[in-house]
Each structure stands twice: as C-alpha cells, then as structure tokens.
Amino acid sequence: MRIGELAGRTGVPVPTIKYYTREGLLPPGARTSPNQARYDDSHVRRLKLIRAMLEVGGMSVTTVGQVLARMDAPDQTVHGMLGAARPAVSRSAAERGTPQDRERAEAEVAELVRRHGWRVTPENPGRAALVQLVVTYRDLDREDLLALLDEYASAAGRLAGAELAAVARVPTVDGRVEAVVLGTVLGDAAMAALRRIAQEDASARMPAPPL
C-alpha cells in the first residue's frame, strides 16, 4: 500500500507518518521510486502501537522511541522488556518530607516487599514512587490509607501473575514482547478506569451514613 492508504487505514495523517519515520519510530517503506514507497501490514500494526502508547499511555515521542528500540533489539526477553517498559510509564514525583521521613518510608516499603515475597531490585521505579506515596499519606495524617497498602499489594500481585500468564500464552516472541509493552502501558490505564467504575459501584452499595 502507498502512504495515503496507510494513513487511511490507521487514521494517522501522512505528515505524522513521515515524522514518525524520521524519528525512527516507524520503519521506512520499501522504495519503489525516488519519491514513492510501499508499506505493509507491519506498518499498520506499528502505527497502531505508537498511537496507543502516545494517546492512551500518555508517553512522549522520545520515550516511545526508546521502548520501540528495545522491542526491536535482537534476543529481547520478556523480563528484559518489562525492565524497559516500567521506567517508560513511571512518572517521577518530587521528593517530599525530610530525609528521616523518606528513610522511614523506604524501610516500610522494603518490609512490604519482603512481606509479599516479591523478588524486585532496589532500582525498580515503583519502589521510589511508593516511598513518596507513603511520605505523602503520613504528611496528611492518613494512617487509614496507609493501612490499605497491603490490600493494594495483594491485588497487584494477583494481577501481575495473571498478566504474565497471558503473555506466556502468546505463541511468538515478537507477540510476547509487544504484549508486555501493551500490558504495562495500557494496563495502567485499564486499572485506573476499572477502579473508578468499581468505586462508584461500591459507593452505591454502601448504606448512607446518618446525618
């Protein structure tokens, strides 16, 4: 197909397709003349993946390029791809609290990780983010919300296991690597959306407190 048909099938304008190609996000089409190239279904698939990461995942063009480069690397593994996708979707938060506050929170996060039997590195961006959340909860005097962290952790552990089991069922290596990226990037958005839905349902089922 020519670039106009590719644009029509994906909803991505021709100038944007050319931009993605220049930035290395999209492989160039096969040249048929100095001014013409042909594209195939792999380009359609890649453009849909790019749009998902940009529009739903909220990632920058630079970050998408970095993740796609890792995806395209030879001998990529699912575990290695998880390592690339996690930082891509993790937004760093400004440090809060005193050094003593953060030290206490780091110890609590380490204990939570130990309690749930998780094998994770200290560099996992989720740990740093969770430390900041613990400091923030305590700064707001919300020990009640801190008490929910084990509930969150248990749910996250079950979900992670189900996600990786689904990835393992994908028959091709390329498909598994793509599934890891989509599961990480879009999974965060899906979890947030489902939580909003579940919160409304749970609220509707609760008896109204007395005035």
PyMOL commands that set and color helices and strands:
alter all, ss='L'
color gray80, all
select helices_A, chain A and resi 3-10+14-22+41-56+61-72+78-89+99-115+125-139+143-146+149-168+173-205
alter helices_A, ss='H'
color red, helices_A
select strands_A, chain A and resi 30-33+36-38
alter strands_A, ss='S'
color yellow, strands_A
deselect
rebuild
show_as cartoon
